[in-house]
Amino acid sequence: MGADNQQERPSGIASYISGFVDGEGCFSITIQKSGNVKLGIQVIPEFHVSQHQNRIEVLKVIEKKLGCGYIKPNDYQNPKDQTSVYVVRNIDDLRNKVIPFFKKSPLISIKQKDFEKFAQVVSLMKEGGHLKKNSLVAILKIAYSMNFSGKYRKQRLEDIISHLESSETIRQNLR
């Protein structure tokens, strides 16, 4: 490569992190019923990267580079689980640190599409979309289109949307 475009290339560590996340990371949106939120459906965006505990240095490098999140054992209750996980859930950190990093240093696999959907959900949430029924339904549909189209989700999208409909009907009748 010529010297004129070296400024535009991601740094070595940024490229390394993107490649590592492409293999060992995940951008996910957890959906759960909750009586503590306005519409009864809680949306939790999460970026995480896992690695065997004897290679935890890699997670520490990612944590330092992004300047947010935390590292923890993957499964406290399973003594056989020898993995640690780096996690970022804070919406401001996701929006201001994680997403800009991966926009500048994109992934090269199909996981890039999940990242783009993840960024879209975080943006909608920052605008309060998870607090409005129509926007929440859009967020749910995006979330269920990620990570193998929700193949590993415990609840069907239709069931969550019907719960949202019934919860909203109950709330309106109480007024």
JOFENVEN-V482968 format. One line per field, one symbol per residue. phi: phi as a letter, one per 40 degrees, with the letter a starting at -180 (. if undefined). burial: + if it has 16 or more other ideal C-beta (glycine too) atoms within 10 Angstrom, else -. A space follows every 10 residues. Layout:
phi = ???
burial = ???
This chain:
phi = .cccbccccc cdcccdcdcc cdcbbabbbc bacaccbdcg bcbbcababb addcbcdccc ccdcccgaga baccadcbcc cbbbbcbbbc ccccccbccd ccccbccbcc cdcccccdcc cccccccgcc bbdccccccc ccdcccfgfg dbccbcddcc cccccccccc ccccc
burial = ---------- -----+++-+ ++-++++++- +------+++ +-+-+++++- +------++- -++-++-++- ---+------ --++++++-+ --+++-+++- ++--+-+--- +--++++++- ++-++---++ ----++++++ -+++-++--+ --+---+--+ +--+--+--- -----
